[in-house]
Amino acid sequence: MSSAVPARSGRVVLVLVAVAGALIAAFVVVPRLLANRTGVSFGGESDLRRAFRTAFVEYWRSGSREFTADLATVVDYWFRYHLAKAVLAAMLLAVLVVLAVRLWRAFVAAGAAGRGQRMMLAASGSVAAVLALCSLVLVLANVQGAVTPFASLLPMLLGEDSAPTEVITQVDRRLADGTRVAPLEVMIDEFARYHVAMAALAAVTAVLLLGACAILWRASVRSPDRRSRRVLAWFGTLSALFALVMVVVAVANTTNASNPVPGLAALFTNGW
């Protein structure tokens, strides 16, 4: 890469790779640390799962729409956790986009460089682009979790390890026979909001990706350089394909949001 990429540009690429690696590590470690606060600390998912299950049983038996103090604590923790992850994922997305653009520009500018160097630049640019799309998915998923932390906690009720089977059976029965109690109404509302959030996020993302696709394809047609046209067309095609995926996600989540009860019942019957 050293002869194909100018020294200064090569240093920038190395810095971007290092920053991306640091952000990936931070994405795994930091959110839990930021979500914890004085008097509220969970050592890991197993601790959180136990706390949520205990708090949910208390909330269900309260018969009230208002969260109990313990449940509110867990939900607040989960909100901060997802918010931290969403911010870190957005930062990682920005870094990976810049990295992918620089690598592909280096590929276009490689000219008469060796075939091996061009292949390395193309492969590196492709990996950065795919990782950027993965980061985008993480941004969407964690924004959704931050918008509706209670709904995103519900899958933690399930599983054989000390799952509150009696309460789960009661929830499942109420969903089946149409009997509505206050906690169940909140669950239905939050489950619908959970899907509304993703439908909106996916729709906005699809529009942005289609706009990017149009710009890239237009630039591809106008570019006088064959290698540049191929790169721009590749990115345009990738944007279009991912936009199509986002449209499917938006439609599926809109359907679930308009009729949330079957989806919620399926969660308690078969898991998420």
Buried (B, 14 or more C-beta within 10 A) or exposed (E): BEEBBEEEBBEBBEEBBEBBEEBBEBBEEBBBEBBBEEEEEBEEEEEBBBBBBBBBBBBBEBEEEEBBEBBBBBBBBBBBBBBBBBBBBBBBBBBBBBBBBBBBBBBBBBEEBEEEBBEBBBEBBBBBBEBBBBBBBBBBBBBBBBBBBBBBBBEBBBEEEEBBEEBBEBBBEBBEEEEEBBBBEBBBBBBBBBBBBBBBBBBEBBBBBBEBBEBBBEBBEEBEEEBBBBBBBBBBBBBBEBBEBBBEBBEBBBBBBEEBBEBBBEBBEEEE
